[in-house]
Amino acid sequence: MRFRARYFLLSLLLCLLHQAAQAGVIARKNYFVPQQQWPSAIPRSATSVYLHYVGNYGSIPQDARNTDTIWHLQSFLDSIGKGGKNISFTVAFAHKAVLDSAWRLDASLRLIERCHTIRSGGLLRIRVEAKAGKPARTLSFNYLAWRKKTAETERPGYNHGAPTSIDPQMLQRYPIPIEYFDAAFTVGDLWILSIGIDDYADVLYRSCKSDARHLAEYFRRTQESTTLDSGATSVHTFFLADSMATKARILTALETIAGRAEESDIFIFNFSGESNYLELDSLPKRNYFFPWNVAGLPPNPRLRNPKEGQMLSSAMFSLEELLQRSLLIPAQRQLFITEAGPSGEFKIELLRRLVASSRESAGILNKSRVLLLPNEMGDDITRCSDSTIKAGPIAYAVGRLNLTSVSDFFEESQQSGIEFQLKQTLLGCDADYANYMDVFFEKRFFKQYRTLFSNDETEATRGIQPKAETLRRESGLIGKQYALLVGTNHYKGAGWDSLANPIYDVSEIGEVLRDDYGFEVTLLKDPGSAQVYQSLLNLYKTLQPNDQLLIYFAGHGDMDTYFSGDGFIVCSDSKAVSEDAARTTYLPYARLKRMINKIASRQTLVMLDVCHAGTFDDNILASKRDNREYGITNAKVLDLVRENAQRQTRKVLTSVGLGFALDGRKGQHSPFANLVLQTLRARGRNSEGIVRLDNLLQVLRAANLQQSEGSTVRKMEPYAAGFGSDESISEYILIPIERTDK
């Protein structure tokens, strides 16, 4: 009896422990919903409905844990309760067992996205609806190829077949993604900025304007044939010709593209006009494109309509600025075409800048850039046999390319063929074109670069990425990840104008941290100072030494060098400076540092996208972090997480030093948030599976943006520093979790 009693108690204890363990498990369940259970808002013309749940296993009703059908939908939803935010529905419409279209709905039956099949059903054209200030977007997604890869990952070696159309039943187990679409299976949108200037006052060219138009049209047609999108809704063209091609309009187009493009999209920049390598206004010699603001011949440019005190360099658009602006464009695949000249120095400066700085930032962001340019001076016409063609040679050769997709430019297996086609087309016209143009593939170049200049023993291990669990174990980051994100758009105190993007910035960063890195996110929108202090107190009470903390502030910042000698975060309830000389309604950095330093987490990072953020700490470490080696091997990354990540880490990363921060256009993120998001979304693909503070700093520095607002110059000058009990050689790292659909 005693043995039986003990056995019973032991079994009961094990059962309770098992249930408790399961209660903390994140479950992913996909259910079929019979028609009699459909909500009234779902049309009866639908073929099938599926419910998708991602959340705590313990919240799932007992009768729904071991089935794939929801027999009592309302009872299920009532049992889930607060977990309902993790529920979505797929509504499928089919014809003869082949998917025609589908909707994704949230728990409140609001439309999240809708799609229809194209190209024999294997490709989906998806529209993701707008939300929380984020505009709607459209894309083409190869669902069948994605499903096959996902299935093979789940069951390696099993024959999953090769269907040629989408059966609606596939959408139950493999629901269409909502937020993240794997770039490998996405036919992204095409963003084209094509500039052509014939009229430079002192000289009139014949084909710059028409080349710019024809190139944009060629790429539009190619994209249309790829997506079978007859309306070309996946192509966004900015065509600027002659008087429309001012520097201001070029910058506006680039900013618009940066705010709307996605990582899976393709960006094409074309400039047909004048350029030269010049020393202007006592500035270092550099390559400039000549926008409409500039007239004259390439050796002697002048302002077209000079204003008193205006400098010629201010009207120019430099290669350096193009590279900086292109970093802000999330599209990972970027094609640059320029038929201007002379281009010899252009190519040299391009390579120098890529090798010196953009190499690391582009690698971290997983960028792939391709450049087509003349080796010397660009021609205005093409001499072909006995005829003269009104087109620059590069524009003519590109227009005759036989591409299956614009993405061919970025496929390593296609690049040699494209280069051969381009040069062979020109050589077939005239032998003098044998060395007319050059084709530069960035990723191919850096592969050769690493082969020539890297240590063979260490480089041999690159590409075999350590698993996330190995990285977490070796780094000691076996606890939880917490993020406190504070965005303030609106202010009650006089003198503090409303801002456009802070809440949008922190909302998007919160999504990425939660979905890609496993953070528990606390999001504060327009909080007062008391609410921020309470959130910090909650973290102080909750966090343990093996936990990780990230704090992000976006909004107004201020500093007082006269009285308190400190910097401040401005809160929504902060009073006007004239009413609060002691800044008691602000968040002083000195107090924040003391509070944050006392939170137990061994790894803590504070990110500040506010004005005068550099006053958070006087000991800026950024100048000591310039010359990191490009890339790290598996052995090095494991050494790094063992040695540096296990040390006491208290770091701050700011968008500016003592200057004014850039807010950006409404709904397009601040430049700082834009680059942080791009880096986080790249998930350390080229940094051996981790994202380091150093990666973020390198990307931010490469952008080096500035803009003028009246007499105020705002410039992004990122700084990194340690504070409190930080050990100077410590490293803050982020380890992505395995990504799955929501």
Secondary structure, DSSP 8 states (H G I E B T S, - for coil): -HHHHHHHHHHHHHHHHHHHHHHTSEEEEEEEE-GGG--TTS-TT-SEEEEEEEEEGGGS-GGGTT-SB-S-HHHHHHHHGGGGGGEEEEEEEEETTEEEEEEEEETT--EEEEEEEETTTTEEEEEE--BTTB--EEEEEEHHHHHHHHHHHHSTT------SS--TTHHHHS---SS---GGGEE--EEEEEEE--B-SS-B-SSHHHHHHHHHHHHHHHHHHHHT-TT-TTEEEEEEEGGG--HHHHHHHHHHHHHH--TTSEEEEEEES-EEEE--TT---EEEE--TTEES-TTS-EESS--TT--HHHH-EEHHHHHHHHHHS--SEEEEEEE-S--HHHHHHHHHHIIIIIHHHHHHTT-EEEEEEESSS--SSEEETTEEESS-HHHHHHHT---S-GGGGG-HHHHHHHHHHHHHHHHHH-GGGGGSEEEEEHHHHHHHHHHHHS-HHHHTTTT----HHHHHHHHT--S-EEEEEEE-----STT----SSHHHHHHHHHHHHHHHH-EEEEEEES--HHHHHHHHHHHHHH--TT-EEEEEEES-EEEETTTT-EEEE--TT---GGG-TT-TTSEEHHHHHHHHHHS--SEEEEEEESTTGGGG-S-B-GGGSS---S---HHHHHHHHHHTTTS-EEEEEES-SSS-----STTS--HHHHHHHHHHHHTTTTTTT-EEHHHHHHHHHHH--EEEETTEEEE---EEEE-TT--TT---EE--------
